[in-house]
Each structure stands twice: as C-alpha cells, then as structure tokens.
Amino acid sequence: MKTICQASDSHQPSIQELENTLKIAAKVVAMYGEVYLTGFLRLQKEIEVAKEAHEARSVAIALAREIAGA
C-alpha cells in the first residue's frame, strides 16, 4: 500500500495545500493529544521552507531579469 507521499512523488505540494494540511493536523493534535504534535511541527517547518524557497526564487528571477536588461 502506498502512502500519500509515495502516491504523488512527482507532486510538490503547494503552500496552500500544506497550510490546509496543517489545519487538519492541528485538529488531530487537539483531539488526540501531543503524540501527534511531531507531525504538526514538521508541517510547520515544511511551510516555512516552502515560503523561503518561493521568496528566494522570486529574488533570483528578479536579479536574472535585471542582469538580462543591463
């Protein structure tokens, strides 16, 4: 049986998808306890990394356009 990640290895989840999943994880932690907190924390970190990567890509593209226009 494949997990969700294995079933969609080529799909990188969007920030919105990660944030939606974080909301579900928050409900799981609230309902079933701290044993699920590790997953919640991992999702938080994934969102931070995704946002940083998105920002870095934006900066890189802006710099490349600046160089191309120079």
N, C-alpha and C positions, 0 to 999 in steps of 0.2 A: 504494500500500500504506500502511495506517495504522500508526502506531506504537502502542505500548501506551497512551501518554498521549492520543493523538488518538482512539483507540477508546473511551475512557472519560472524555471531557472532563467530564462531569457528576459523575463519581465522585471524591470526595476520599478518598485512601487513609487508612486508619486508622493510628494509631501502631503498632499490632501489625503491620500489613501492611508499613509502612516498615521496622520492625525486622527482619522476616523477609527483606526485600529486602536490607537491609544485610548480613546474614549471607551471602547469596549473593554480594554484591559483594565481601565480604572474601575469600571463596574464589577469586573471579576474580582479585583482586589477588595473592593468594598463588600462584596457579597460573600467571598470565600476565604478572605484573610491574606496575611502577609506572605504566605507561601508562594503567591503569585506575583509578589512585588518585583522579583528579579526580571520577569518578562516585561513588566511595565517600565522599569528603569532602562532596560535595553531599548525599548521603543523610543523612549525619550531621547536617548543618545543617538539613535538612528536618525531621528528627526533633526537634531542639531547638526549632525554630519551632513545630511542631505541639504539643509539650508546653507551651510558653509560652502558646500560644493557648488550649489546653484549661484551663490554670490561670487565665488571665485571664477566660475565660467563667465559670468557677466562682465567681470573686470577684465578677464583675458580677451574676450571678444571686443570690448571697448578699446583696449590697448592695440589689438591687432588692426582694428579699423583706423585708429589714429596713425599707426605706422604706415598702413597702406595709403592713407590720404596725404602723408608727408612727402 
